[in-house]
Amino acid sequence: MFLSKYFLPIVKNTPKDAQIVSHRLMMRSGMIKQDAAGIYSWLPLGLKVLKKISSIIVEEQNNSGAHEMLMPTIQSADLWRESGRYDDYGLEMLRIKDRHERDILFGPTNEEMITDIFRTNIKSYRSLPLNLYQIQWKFRDEIRPRFGVMRGREFLMKDGYSFDIDKDTSYEAYNKMFISYLKIFNKLGLTAMPMEADTGPIGGDRSHEFIILAETGESKVFYDRKWKNLNIDIEKISYDENLQKIVDRYTSLYAATDEKHDPSKINKNDLLETRGIEVGHIFHFGTKYSESMGAKVVLPDGSLKPVFMGSYGIGVSRLVGAIIESSHDEAGIKWPIQVAPFDVAIVNLSVGNDSCDTIAHSIYNSLKSFGKDILYDDTKESAGSKLASMDLIGIPYQVIVGPRLAKDNKFEIKSRLTDETNIISFQQLYEFIK
């Protein structure tokens, strides 16, 4: 992609209403545009990151045996009245009437709708276990939306729901999602710490938040210093293993949010305190919704039994901000390569110079032939402005082509993650690609 033809509205001045690092950098780098309080348009650069995160989530959820689907954003109020949550949920729910004066709402979550889908289509215990998930936009009318995409009103969320015949098998489903989430965050280049959490309006008897440690995080977290030595190769864990033992290893060490912190449960010499960002939340709520909404299956003896359920959420759009909060410097974003909007940026410092143009185009074509996603800065901005923009948007590798090196068929490569630079020749490009 040539930058001169790409829609990338970089803002040089820091927006006044941007309170935290991720909000400032997303606005400045042209990833998002604020349209109303807590509501954003995702511009091309931001959307590329959002899609990369989504694809990693889909891949790992499918690996776990879950099935992707898509539910509407608008839901009938009648379903929520069945579960008893329509009046209980509070002012965060955006309630609407259609032209026929029927009560509808913009979904803040989907427990009622997925339960209705299940009860309509599943009648026998033979169809269990079942796990369905989607990645869909949600709306919660926050009283004070802030921190950009970290606490917006409209947000992209992965929400999944498990259905099982009894409590034991539903706990197995819960553990599978526990491990799947750790795998997802690991693939995103993040270390997420599971912490016991309140169930809130979702309800249930078991719940964990997944927290990324970051000094700029929204809430205090407390954890055992031995967490730093917890050595589990999460990628090698199979979903066919006894996952309870692995979950127990993670949950045996103390970790709690400010709301759940109990100093009596840990030796003060082992306690560490920092801040964190919630990026995922899982719940086991048994038969709360299946009983009130009649989601039952027929057992071998012909009797009916309400299914046991769990729900599992990941804030997809929130993850974009969370990654930036945990990986940036004063110059801008430092994207992990797994989710970066482009693999490599080529910066031609002297567009119009024959040597620079020739080598820059050759590098571009070579990288493209290896399937790399390239952003080529072919604009006539000053060298300082070009380099500052590339540091701001945070592409993992910068190939910098200037007239001094180009005459010798050489160029500079900079790693944005480490800010280390190396000078190499065009003949060494293949080694760089590897």
ROKESE-341226 format. One record per residue (C-alpha): residue number from 1; residue in three letters; z, y negated, x negated. Coordinates in pm, whole numbers, plus 32768, in hexadecimal, padded with zeros to 4 digits. Example, Ala and Ser with C-alpha at 12.3 -4.5 7.8 and 13.67 -1.06 7.14 Angstrom:
2
@num:1, residu:Ala, up:830C, north:81C2, east:7B32
@num:2, residu:Ser, up:82CA, north:806A, east:7AA9
// end
This chain:
434
@num:1, residu:Met, up:8000, north:8000, east:8000
@num:2, residu:Phe, up:7F9C, north:7EA9, east:7F79
@num:3, residu:Leu, up:80AD, north:7DA6, east:7FAA
@num:4, residu:Ser, up:7FAD, north:7C99, east:7FFA
@num:5, residu:Lys, up:7F53, north:7D63, east:8133
@num:6, residu:Tyr, up:80B1, north:7DDB, east:818E
@num:7, residu:Phe, up:8197, north:7D2F, east:8286
@num:8, residu:Leu, up:82CC, north:7CEB, east:81B4
@num:9, residu:Pro, up:836F, north:7BA2, east:821B
@num:10, residu:Ile, up:8466, north:7B70, east:80FC
@num:11, residu:Val, up:8568, north:7A5F, east:8138
@num:12, residu:Lys, up:85DD, north:79A4, east:8002
@num:13, residu:Asn, up:8715, north:7906, east:8099
@num:14, residu:Thr, up:883A, north:79D4, east:8117
@num:15, residu:Pro, up:8853, north:79C7, east:8295
@num:16, residu:Lys, up:898C, north:7908, east:82FF
@num:17, residu:Asp, up:89F6, north:7A04, east:8409
@num:18, residu:Ala, up:89DF, north:7B34, east:8322
@num:19, residu:Gln, up:8B49, north:7B95, east:82DB
@num:20, residu:Ile, up:8B27, north:7CCA, east:8201
@num:21, residu:Val, up:8A48, north:7D3A, east:80E1
@num:22, residu:Ser, up:896A, north:7E29, east:81A6
@num:23, residu:His, up:8926, north:7D28, east:82B5
@num:24, residu:Arg, up:88CA, north:7C1F, east:81B3
@num:25, residu:Leu, up:87EB, north:7D05, east:80E9
@num:26, residu:Met, up:873B, north:7D9B, east:8218
@num:27, residu:Met, up:86EC, north:7C40, east:829E
@num:28, residu:Arg, up:8680, north:7BB6, east:814B
@num:29, residu:Ser, up:85A7, north:7CE2, east:80F1
@num:30, residu:Gly, up:84E7, north:7CD1, east:8238
@num:31, residu:Met, up:8568, north:7E1B, east:82C5
@num:32, residu:Ile, up:85E2, north:7D8F, east:8411
@num:33, residu:Lys, up:85D0, north:7C5B, east:84EB
@num:34, residu:Gln, up:86EB, north:7BFF, east:85D5
@num:35, residu:Asp, up:8672, north:7BCB, east:873A
@num:36, residu:Ala, up:87C6, north:7BA3, east:87E5
@num:37, residu:Ala, up:8932, north:7BE6, east:8790
@num:38, residu:Gly, up:893F, north:7D4C, east:8711
@num:39, residu:Ile, up:87CE, north:7D8F, east:8761
@num:40, residu:Tyr, up:86C5, north:7DA8, east:8651
@num:41, residu:Ser, up:8553, north:7DE2, east:8621
@num:42, residu:Trp, up:8513, north:7EDE, east:850C
@num:43, residu:Leu, up:83FC, north:7E57, east:8431
@num:44, residu:Pro, up:8315, north:7F3C, east:8362
@num:45, residu:Leu, up:83F7, north:7F5B, east:822F
@num:46, residu:Gly, up:852E, north:7FA4, east:82FE
@num:47, residu:Leu, up:8477, north:8095, east:83E2
@num:48, residu:Lys, up:8400, north:8163, east:82B8
@num:49, residu:Val, up:8569, north:8196, east:824B
@num:50, residu:Leu, up:85D6, north:81E4, east:83B0
@num:51, residu:Lys, up:84C6, north:82EE, east:83CF
@num:52, residu:Lys, up:851E, north:838E, east:8281
@num:53, residu:Ile, up:868A, north:83AE, east:82E7
@num:54, residu:Ser, up:8621, north:843D, east:8438
@num:55, residu:Ser, up:853D, north:8541, east:8397
@num:56, residu:Ile, up:8658, north:85BF, east:82B6
@num:57, residu:Ile, up:873D, north:85DE, east:83E4
@num:58, residu:Val, up:8634, north:8699, east:84AC
@num:59, residu:Glu, up:85EC, north:8789, east:838D
@num:60, residu:Glu, up:8758, north:87E8, east:835D
@num:61, residu:Gln, up:87AC, north:87FD, east:84CE
@num:62, residu:Asn, up:8683, north:88E6, east:84FE
@num:63, residu:Asn, up:86FC, north:89B5, east:83D6
@num:64, residu:Ser, up:884B, north:89DE, east:8488
@num:65, residu:Gly, up:879F, north:8A71, east:85BB
@num:66, residu:Ala, up:87B0, north:893B, east:8699
@num:67, residu:His, up:8686, north:88DB, east:8774
@num:68, residu:Glu, up:85FE, north:8779, east:877F
@num:69, residu:Met, up:85B2, north:86D6, east:88CE
@num:70, residu:Leu, up:85A5, north:8576, east:895F
@num:71, residu:Met, up:8662, north:84E8, east:8A86
@num:72, residu:Pro, up:8621, north:8398, east:8B31
@num:73, residu:Thr, up:86E2, north:825E, east:8AD8
@num:74, residu:Ile, up:8718, north:820E, east:8C4A
@num:75, residu:Gln, up:8804, north:82F7, east:8D06
@num:76, residu:Ser, up:8873, north:8322, east:8E6E
@num:77, residu:Ala, up:89D3, north:82A5, east:8EBB
@num:78, residu:Asp, up:8A00, north:83D3, east:8FA1
@num:79, residu:Leu, up:8A1E, north:84BC, east:8E74
@num:80, residu:Trp, up:8B32, north:83E5, east:8DE1
@num:81, residu:Arg, up:8BE8, north:83DD, east:8F2C
@num:82, residu:Glu, up:8BE5, north:855A, east:8F2B
@num:83, residu:Ser, up:8C96, north:8565, east:8DDD
@num:84, residu:Gly, up:8D83, north:844D, east:8E40
@num:85, residu:Arg, up:8D1B, north:836A, east:8D22
@num:86, residu:Tyr, up:8C4B, north:8264, east:8DDB
@num:87, residu:Asp, up:8D77, north:818A, east:8E29
@num:88, residu:Asp, up:8E45, north:81F8, east:8CFC
@num:89, residu:Tyr, up:8D4E, north:81A7, east:8BE7
@num:90, residu:Gly, up:8D89, north:8030, east:8BEF
@num:91, residu:Leu, up:8CBB, north:7EF7, east:8BBD
@num:92, residu:Glu, up:8BFD, north:7F8A, east:8A95
@num:93, residu:Met, up:8B20, north:803E, east:8B92
@num:94, residu:Leu, up:89F6, north:7F6E, east:8C01
@num:95, residu:Arg, up:89E2, north:7FA9, east:8D79
@num:96, residu:Ile, up:889D, north:7F52, east:8E2C
@num:97, residu:Lys, up:8807, north:7F6B, east:8F8A
@num:98, residu:Asp, up:869B, north:7FC4, east:8FBC
@num:99, residu:Arg, up:85BE, north:7F2B, east:90CC
@num:100, residu:His, up:8644, north:8026, east:91C9
@num:101, residu:Glu, up:87AC, north:7FB9, east:9180
@num:102, residu:Arg, up:87FC, north:8105, east:90D9
@num:103, residu:Asp, up:8901, north:80FA, east:8FC5
@num:104, residu:Ile, up:8874, north:8152, east:8E70
@num:105, residu:Leu, up:88EA, north:8111, east:8D0D
@num:106, residu:Phe, up:886C, north:80F3, east:8BA9
@num:107, residu:Gly, up:88FE, north:822B, east:8B08
@num:108, residu:Pro, up:8A1B, north:81F6, east:8A11
@num:109, residu:Thr, up:8A2B, north:8372, east:89DF
@num:110, residu:Asn, up:8999, north:84A8, east:8A86
@num:111, residu:Glu, up:8AA5, north:85A9, east:8ADA
@num:112, residu:Glu, up:8A62, north:858F, east:8C52
@num:113, residu:Met, up:88E8, north:85A0, east:8C37
@num:114, residu:Ile, up:88E2, north:86C7, east:8B47
@num:115, residu:Thr, up:89DB, north:8781, east:8C27
@num:116, residu:Asp, up:88F2, north:874A, east:8D4E
@num:117, residu:Ile, up:87CA, north:87CD, east:8C83
@num:118, residu:Phe, up:8894, north:88FF, east:8C24
@num:119, residu:Arg, up:890F, north:8953, east:8D84
@num:120, residu:Thr, up:87AF, north:892C, east:8E10
@num:121, residu:Asn, up:870F, north:8A1B, east:8D17
@num:122, residu:Ile, up:8815, north:8B0B, east:8C8D
@num:123, residu:Lys, up:88B4, north:8C0C, east:8D78
@num:124, residu:Ser, up:8910, north:8D37, east:8CA0
@num:125, residu:Tyr, up:89FB, north:8D6F, east:8B7C
@num:126, residu:Arg, up:88D3, north:8E14, east:8ACC
@num:127, residu:Ser, up:8841, north:8CB9, east:8A88
@num:128, residu:Leu, up:896E, north:8C59, east:89B4
@num:129, residu:Pro, up:89B6, north:8BD3, east:88B4
@num:130, residu:Leu, up:88DE, north:8A9D, east:88D8
@num:131, residu:Asn, up:88D5, north:8954, east:8817
@num:132, residu:Leu, up:87F4, north:8834, east:8886
@num:133, residu:Tyr, up:87D3, north:86E3, east:87D9
@num:134, residu:Gln, up:8707, north:85A6, east:87DE
@num:135, residu:Ile, up:86D3, north:8467, east:8717
@num:136, residu:Gln, up:86CB, north:834E, east:8817
@num:137, residu:Trp, up:8727, north:81E1, east:884A
@num:138, residu:Lys, up:8878, north:8195, east:88E6
@num:139, residu:Phe, up:8917, north:8058, east:896F
@num:140, residu:Arg, up:8A86, north:7FFC, east:896F
@num:141, residu:Asp, up:8ADD, north:7E99, east:89D0
@num:142, residu:Glu, up:8BCD, north:7E4E, east:88B4
@num:143, residu:Ile, up:8CB4, north:7D2A, east:8904
@num:144, residu:Arg, up:8C73, north:7C9C, east:87A7
@num:145, residu:Pro, up:8B43, north:7D35, east:86FD
@num:146, residu:Arg, up:8B52, north:7CF1, east:8588
@num:147, residu:Phe, up:8AFA, north:7D75, east:8430
@num:148, residu:Gly, up:8987, north:7D95, east:847F
@num:149, residu:Val, up:8918, north:7EFA, east:84CB
@num:150, residu:Met, up:8A74, north:7F79, east:8478
@num:151, residu:Arg, up:8AFE, north:7F0C, east:85C9
@num:152, residu:Gly, up:89D8, north:7EAA, east:86A2
@num:153, residu:Arg, up:89AF, north:7ECD, east:8818
@num:154, residu:Glu, up:8867, north:7F8F, east:8809
@num:155, residu:Phe, up:885E, north:80A3, east:8703
@num:156, residu:Leu, up:87A7, north:81E3, east:86A8
@num:157, residu:Met, up:8880, north:8318, east:86BE
@num:158, residu:Lys, up:8862, north:848B, east:868B
@num:159, residu:Asp, up:892E, north:8535, east:8798
@num:160, residu:Gly, up:8948, north:86AD, east:87BE
@num:161, residu:Tyr, up:89F7, north:8795, east:88B2
@num:162, residu:Ser, up:8A63, north:8900, east:8892
@num:163, residu:Phe, up:8A9B, north:89FD, east:89AA
@num:164, residu:Asp, up:8B5E, north:8B3F, east:8976
@num:165, residu:Ile, up:8BFB, north:8C56, east:8A40
@num:166, residu:Asp, up:8D62, north:8C2C, east:89C5
@num:167, residu:Lys, up:8E44, north:8B5E, east:88E8
@num:168, residu:Asp, up:8E1A, north:8C38, east:87B1
@num:169, residu:Thr, up:8C9E, north:8C24, east:87B1
@num:170, residu:Ser, up:8CA9, north:8AB0, east:8802
@num:171, residu:Tyr, up:8D87, north:8A79, east:86D1
@num:172, residu:Glu, up:8C7F, north:8B33, east:8607
@num:173, residu:Ala, up:8B7B, north:8A3C, east:868B
@num:174, residu:Tyr, up:8C63, north:891D, east:862D
@num:175, residu:Asn, up:8C88, north:89A4, east:84CB
@num:176, residu:Lys, up:8B10, north:89CC, east:84AC
@num:177, residu:Met, up:8ADE, north:885D, east:8502
@num:178, residu:Phe, up:8BFA, north:87FD, east:8415
@num:179, residu:Ile, up:8B3B, north:88A3, east:82F8
@num:180, residu:Ser, up:89E8, north:8824, east:8370
@num:181, residu:Tyr, up:8A69, north:86BF, east:8364
@num:182, residu:Leu, up:8AE8, north:86EA, east:8202
@num:183, residu:Lys, up:8992, north:8772, east:81A0
@num:184, residu:Ile, up:88E1, north:864D, east:8247
@num:185, residu:Phe, up:89B2, north:8545, east:8199
@num:186, residu:Asn, up:8988, north:85F9, east:804E
@num:187, residu:Lys, up:880D, north:85F5, east:8079
@num:188, residu:Leu, up:8824, north:8481, east:80C0
@num:189, residu:Gly, up:88CC, north:8450, east:7F6E
@num:190, residu:Leu, up:8A21, north:840D, east:800C
@num:191, residu:Thr, up:8B7A, north:84A6, east:7FF1
@num:192, residu:Ala, up:8C17, north:84AC, east:814A
@num:193, residu:Met, up:8D85, north:8507, east:8173
@num:194, residu:Pro, up:8DE5, north:85B6, east:82BB
@num:195, residu:Met, up:8F21, north:852A, east:8357
@num:196, residu:Glu, up:8FE0, north:8598, east:848C
@num:197, residu:Ala, up:8FA0, north:849E, east:85A3
@num:198, residu:Asp, up:9001, north:843A, east:8703
@num:199, residu:Thr, up:8F1B, north:84BF, east:8813
@num:200, residu:Gly, up:8F15, north:8375, east:88D3
@num:201, residu:Pro, up:8E4A, north:835F, east:8A18
@num:202, residu:Ile, up:8D82, north:8496, east:89B7
@num:203, residu:Gly, up:8EB8, north:856D, east:89DD
@num:204, residu:Gly, up:8F0A, north:86C2, east:894E
@num:205, residu:Asp, up:8FFD, north:8779, east:886B
@num:206, residu:Arg, up:8F55, north:875E, east:8715
@num:207, residu:Ser, up:8E9F, north:8641, east:866B
@num:208, residu:His, up:8E37, north:85D0, east:850E
@num:209, residu:Glu, up:8D9F, north:8490, east:848C
@num:210, residu:Phe, up:8CC1, north:8494, east:8358
@num:211, residu:Ile, up:8D14, north:836C, east:827A
@num:212, residu:Ile, up:8C55, north:82D8, east:8153
@num:213, residu:Leu, up:8D41, north:8235, east:805C
@num:214, residu:Ala, up:8CDB, north:80CD, east:801A
@num:215, residu:Glu, up:8DA7, north:7F9D, east:7FB5
@num:216, residu:Thr, up:8CF1, north:7ED3, east:80BD
@num:217, residu:Gly, up:8D40, north:7FD3, east:81CD
@num:218, residu:Glu, up:8DB7, north:7F69, east:8324
@num:219, residu:Ser, up:8F01, north:802B, east:8326
@num:220, residu:Lys, up:9013, north:80A7, east:823F
@num:221, residu:Val, up:9013, north:8216, east:81DD
@num:222, residu:Phe, up:9115, north:82E5, east:8127
@num:223, residu:Tyr, up:90D2, north:8427, east:8068
@num:224, residu:Asp, up:9159, north:851B, east:7F69
@num:225, residu:Arg, up:90ED, north:84CF, east:7E04
@num:226, residu:Lys, up:9092, north:8641, east:7DE0
@num:227, residu:Trp, up:8F62, north:85F7, east:7EB8
@num:228, residu:Lys, up:8EB8, north:8581, east:7D7A
@num:229, residu:Asn, up:8ED2, north:86E2, east:7CEE
@num:230, residu:Leu, up:8E5D, north:8797, east:7E27
@num:231, residu:Asn, up:8D3A, north:885D, east:7D9C
@num:232, residu:Ile, up:8C6E, north:88F9, east:7EB4
@num:233, residu:Asp, up:8AF4, north:8921, east:7E93
@num:234, residu:Ile, up:8AA9, north:88CB, east:7FFD
@num:235, residu:Glu, up:8934, north:890A, east:7FD9
@num:236, residu:Lys, up:896A, north:8A78, east:7F81
@num:237, residu:Ile, up:8A3B, north:8AC0, east:80B6
@num:238, residu:Ser, up:8989, north:8B97, east:81B7
@num:239, residu:Tyr, up:89BC, north:8B6B, east:832B
@num:240, residu:Asp, up:89F0, north:8CE5, east:833E
@num:241, residu:Glu, up:8B2D, north:8CD5, east:826A
@num:242, residu:Asn, up:8C92, north:8CC6, east:82E8
@num:243, residu:Leu, up:8C8E, north:8B4D, east:830E
@num:244, residu:Gln, up:8DFB, north:8B33, east:837A
@num:245, residu:Lys, up:8E6B, north:8B76, east:8214
@num:246, residu:Ile, up:8D8E, north:8A5E, east:8192
@num:247, residu:Val, up:8DFE, north:896D, east:82A1
@num:248, residu:Asp, up:8F67, north:89C5, east:824C
@num:249, residu:Arg, up:8F29, north:8969, east:80DF
@num:250, residu:Tyr, up:8EAF, north:8810, east:8147
@num:251, residu:Thr, up:8FC2, north:87D5, east:8246
@num:252, residu:Ser, up:90E0, north:885E, east:8171
@num:253, residu:Leu, up:90E7, north:871E, east:80A2
@num:254, residu:Tyr, up:917E, north:85EE, east:8144
@num:255, residu:Ala, up:9085, north:84EC, east:81C7
@num:256, residu:Ala, up:90C4, north:83FB, east:82E5
@num:257, residu:Thr, up:904E, north:82B5, east:8377
@num:258, residu:Asp, up:9145, north:8198, east:83A6
@num:259, residu:Glu, up:9182, north:81FF, east:8513
@num:260, residu:Lys, up:91DA, north:8367, east:84B6
@num:261, residu:His, up:928C, north:8327, east:836B
@num:262, residu:Asp, up:93E2, north:83CC, east:834D
@num:263, residu:Pro, up:9487, north:838D, east:81F7
@num:264, residu:Ser, up:9578, north:84AD, east:8232
@num:265, residu:Lys, up:9458, north:85A6, east:8213
@num:266, residu:Ile, up:9408, north:855B, east:80A6
@num:267, residu:Asn, up:94BE, north:851D, east:7F60
@num:268, residu:Lys, up:94A1, north:83A8, east:7F19
@num:269, residu:Asn, up:943E, north:83F4, east:7DB0
@num:270, residu:Asp, up:930A, north:84AC, east:7E2F
@num:271, residu:Leu, up:92A5, north:83A2, east:7F2D
@num:272, residu:Leu, up:9176, north:82C4, east:7EF8
@num:273, residu:Glu, up:9118, north:81A3, east:7FDA
@num:274, residu:Thr, up:8FC3, north:8101, east:8000
@num:275, residu:Arg, up:8ED3, north:809C, east:8113
@num:276, residu:Gly, up:8DCC, north:816B, east:81C2
@num:277, residu:Ile, up:8CA8, north:816C, east:82B3
@num:278, residu:Glu, up:8C8B, north:8267, east:83CF
@num:279, residu:Val, up:8B2E, north:8302, east:83D7
@num:280, residu:Gly, up:8B68, north:8439, east:84AB
@num:281, residu:His, up:8C59, north:84BC, east:85B1
@num:282, residu:Ile, up:8C79, north:8619, east:8646
@num:283, residu:Phe, up:8D43, north:868C, east:8775
@num:284, residu:His, up:8DAE, north:87D2, east:8810
@num:285, residu:Phe, up:8E06, north:8799, east:897E
@num:286, residu:Gly, up:8E00, north:88F4, east:8A15
@num:287, residu:Thr, up:8DBD, north:88F9, east:8B8B
@num:288, residu:Lys, up:8E01, north:8789, east:8BD8
@num:289, residu:Tyr, up:8C9F, north:8744, east:8C52
@num:290, residu:Ser, up:8C30, north:88A2, east:8CB4
@num:291, residu:Glu, up:8D4F, north:88C7, east:8DAE
@num:292, residu:Ser, up:8D25, north:8774, east:8E53
@num:293, residu:Met, up:8BA8, north:8795, east:8E60
@num:294, residu:Gly, up:8B86, north:8907, east:8EAD
@num:295, residu:Ala, up:8ADE, north:8978, east:8D6B
@num:296, residu:Lys, up:8B2B, north:8AEC, east:8D86
@num:297, residu:Val, up:8A88, north:8C32, east:8D1C
@num:298, residu:Val, up:8A8C, north:8D8A, east:8DB9
@num:299, residu:Leu, up:8B53, north:8E8E, east:8CF5
@num:300, residu:Pro, up:8B00, north:9006, east:8CE9
@num:301, residu:Asp, up:8BF2, north:904A, east:8E08
@num:302, residu:Gly, up:8B42, north:8F46, east:8EE2
@num:303, residu:Ser, up:8C55, north:8E41, east:8ECF
@num:304, residu:Leu, up:8C15, north:8CD4, east:8E76
@num:305, residu:Lys, up:8CAD, north:8C2C, east:8D47
@num:306, residu:Pro, up:8C99, north:8ABF, east:8CD4
@num:307, residu:Val, up:8C05, north:8AA0, east:8B78
@num:308, residu:Phe, up:8CBA, north:8A0F, east:8A4C
@num:309, residu:Met, up:8C16, north:88DB, east:89B8
@num:310, residu:Gly, up:8C18, north:87F4, east:888B
@num:311, residu:Ser, up:8B5F, north:86B4, east:8833
@num:312, residu:Tyr, up:8AEC, north:8638, east:86E1
@num:313, residu:Gly, up:8A7C, north:84D8, east:8689
@num:314, residu:Ile, up:89E4, north:842C, east:855B
@num:315, residu:Gly, up:89A3, north:82B6, east:8555
@num:316, residu:Val, up:883F, north:82B8, east:84CD
@num:317, residu:Ser, up:8809, north:8140, east:84C9
@num:318, residu:Arg, up:8970, north:810F, east:8451
@num:319, residu:Leu, up:8924, north:81F5, east:832A
@num:320, residu:Val, up:8823, north:80FB, east:82AA
@num:321, residu:Gly, up:8932, north:7FF3, east:828C
@num:322, residu:Ala, up:8A2F, north:80EC, east:8206
@num:323, residu:Ile, up:8949, north:815B, east:80ED
@num:324, residu:Ile, up:8911, north:7FF0, east:8088
@num:325, residu:Glu, up:8A87, north:7FAA, east:8090
@num:326, residu:Ser, up:8AC1, north:80CA, east:7F9E
@num:327, residu:Ser, up:8993, north:8089, east:7EBE
@num:328, residu:His, up:8941, north:7F22, east:7E61
@num:329, residu:Asp, up:8980, north:7E14, east:7D60
@num:330, residu:Glu, up:8968, north:7C99, east:7D56
@num:331, residu:Ala, up:87EC, north:7CA8, east:7D3E
@num:332, residu:Gly, up:87B6, north:7D85, east:7E6E
@num:333, residu:Ile, up:87A0, north:7EE8, east:7EF4
@num:334, residu:Lys, up:879F, north:8026, east:7E22
@num:335, residu:Trp, up:8701, north:812F, east:7F00
@num:336, residu:Pro, up:8742, north:82A0, east:7EB9
@num:337, residu:Ile, up:85E8, north:8332, east:7E83
@num:338, residu:Gln, up:8612, north:841B, east:7FB2
@num:339, residu:Val, up:8606, north:82F9, east:80AA
@num:340, residu:Ala, up:8558, north:81E2, east:7FE9
@num:341, residu:Pro, up:8440, north:8134, east:80AB
@num:342, residu:Phe, up:8353, north:816E, east:7F84
@num:343, residu:Asp, up:836A, north:8252, east:7E55
@num:344, residu:Val, up:82E6, north:815A, east:7D56
@num:345, residu:Ala, up:829B, north:7FE5, east:7D4A
@num:346, residu:Ile, up:8183, north:7F6E, east:7C65
@num:347, residu:Val, up:81B3, north:7E02, east:7BFF
@num:348, residu:Asn, up:807E, north:7D5B, east:7B6F
@num:349, residu:Leu, up:810C, north:7C27, east:7AC4
@num:350, residu:Ser, up:7FB8, north:7B8E, east:7A7D
@num:351, residu:Val, up:7EC4, north:7BD0, east:7B98
@num:352, residu:Gly, up:7D67, north:7B6B, east:7B21
@num:353, residu:Asn, up:7DA6, north:7BD6, east:79BB
@num:354, residu:Asp, up:7CA7, north:7CE7, east:7972
@num:355, residu:Ser, up:7D94, north:7DC1, east:78A6
@num:356, residu:Cys, up:7EAD, north:7DA6, east:79A5
@num:357, residu:Asp, up:7DCA, north:7DE3, east:7AD0
@num:358, residu:Thr, up:7D26, north:7F12, east:7A2D
@num:359, residu:Ile, up:7E65, north:7FC2, east:79C5
@num:360, residu:Ala, up:7F1E, north:7F6C, east:7B08
@num:361, residu:His, up:7E04, north:7FFC, east:7BDE
@num:362, residu:Ser, up:7DF2, north:8132, east:7B01
@num:363, residu:Ile, up:7F68, north:816D, east:7B26
@num:364, residu:Tyr, up:7F4D, north:8136, east:7C9D
@num:365, residu:Asn, up:7E35, north:8235, east:7CC2
@num:366, residu:Ser, up:7EE4, north:8334, east:7BE0
@num:367, residu:Leu, up:802C, north:831F, east:7C9F
@num:368, residu:Lys, up:7F76, north:8334, east:7DEC
@num:369, residu:Ser, up:7EC3, north:846F, east:7D7A
@num:370, residu:Phe, up:8018, north:850F, east:7D45
@num:371, residu:Gly, up:807C, north:84BD, east:7EAA
@num:372, residu:Lys, up:8163, north:839B, east:7E55
@num:373, residu:Asp, up:819D, north:8282, east:7F4D
@num:374, residu:Ile, up:8151, north:8141, east:7E8F
@num:375, residu:Leu, up:8184, north:7FD0, east:7ED0
@num:376, residu:Tyr, up:809D, north:7F0A, east:7DEB
@num:377, residu:Asp, up:80F7, north:7D9B, east:7DC3
@num:378, residu:Asp, up:7F9E, north:7D01, east:7D9C
@num:379, residu:Thr, up:800B, north:7BA7, east:7E0D
@num:380, residu:Lys, up:7FED, north:7A6C, east:7D38
@num:381, residu:Glu, up:815C, north:7A12, east:7D49
@num:382, residu:Ser, up:8211, north:79B9, east:7C06
@num:383, residu:Ala, up:828F, north:7AD3, east:7B2B
@num:384, residu:Gly, up:83FA, north:7A74, east:7B6F
@num:385, residu:Ser, up:83C5, north:7A74, east:7CE7
@num:386, residu:Lys, up:8316, north:7BC7, east:7CDC
@num:387, residu:Leu, up:8429, north:7C6C, east:7C11
@num:388, residu:Ala, up:853D, north:7BD5, east:7CE7
@num:389, residu:Ser, up:8494, north:7C53, east:7E25
@num:390, residu:Met, up:8475, north:7DB3, east:7D9B
@num:391, residu:Asp, up:85E3, north:7DB9, east:7D37
@num:392, residu:Leu, up:863B, north:7D3B, east:7E92
@num:393, residu:Ile, up:8582, north:7E4B, east:7F53
@num:394, residu:Gly, up:8606, north:7F55, east:7E66
@num:395, residu:Ile, up:84E5, north:8049, east:7E31
@num:396, residu:Pro, up:8568, north:8151, east:7D3B
@num:397, residu:Tyr, up:8461, north:811D, east:7C2C
@num:398, residu:Gln, up:83A6, north:7FE5, east:7BC3
@num:399, residu:Val, up:826E, north:7FF9, east:7AED
@num:400, residu:Ile, up:824B, north:7E9E, east:7A54
@num:401, residu:Val, up:80F7, north:7E41, east:79C6
@num:402, residu:Gly, up:80E1, north:7D06, east:78F3
@num:403, residu:Pro, up:7FD5, north:7C7B, east:780A
@num:404, residu:Arg, up:809D, north:7CAD, east:76C8
@num:405, residu:Leu, up:80B7, north:7E28, east:76F3
@num:406, residu:Ala, up:7F7A, north:7E60, east:77BD
@num:407, residu:Lys, up:7E98, north:7E04, east:769A
@num:408, residu:Asp, up:7F25, north:7F38, east:75E8
@num:409, residu:Asn, up:7F02, north:800E, east:7722
@num:410, residu:Lys, up:807C, north:800D, east:7756
@num:411, residu:Phe, up:816A, north:7FA3, east:7867
@num:412, residu:Glu, up:82DD, north:7F9A, east:78BE
@num:413, residu:Ile, up:8395, north:8086, east:79A6
@num:414, residu:Lys, up:84DF, north:801C, east:7A3E
@num:415, residu:Ser, up:85D4, north:80FA, east:7AFA
@num:416, residu:Arg, up:866D, north:8027, east:7C0F
@num:417, residu:Leu, up:8798, north:8113, east:7C2F
@num:418, residu:Thr, up:87FE, north:80E7, east:7AC1
@num:419, residu:Asp, up:8735, north:7FAD, east:7A65
@num:420, residu:Glu, up:86C8, north:8061, east:7927
@num:421, residu:Thr, up:856A, north:8010, east:78A7
@num:422, residu:Asn, up:8472, north:80CD, east:77CE
@num:423, residu:Ile, up:8321, north:8071, east:773F
@num:424, residu:Ile, up:821D, north:8183, east:7758
@num:425, residu:Ser, up:80A4, north:81AA, east:772F
@num:426, residu:Phe, up:7FB4, north:820B, east:7840
@num:427, residu:Gln, up:7F8F, north:835E, east:7796
@num:428, residu:Gln, up:8104, north:839C, east:77D0
@num:429, residu:Leu, up:80E9, north:8357, east:7946
@num:430, residu:Tyr, up:80D0, north:84C9, east:799F
@num:431, residu:Glu, up:8224, north:850B, east:78FC
@num:432, residu:Phe, up:82B7, north:83E9, east:79C2
@num:433, residu:Ile, up:822D, north:8479, east:7B07
@num:434, residu:Lys, up:82C9, north:85CC, east:7ABC
// end
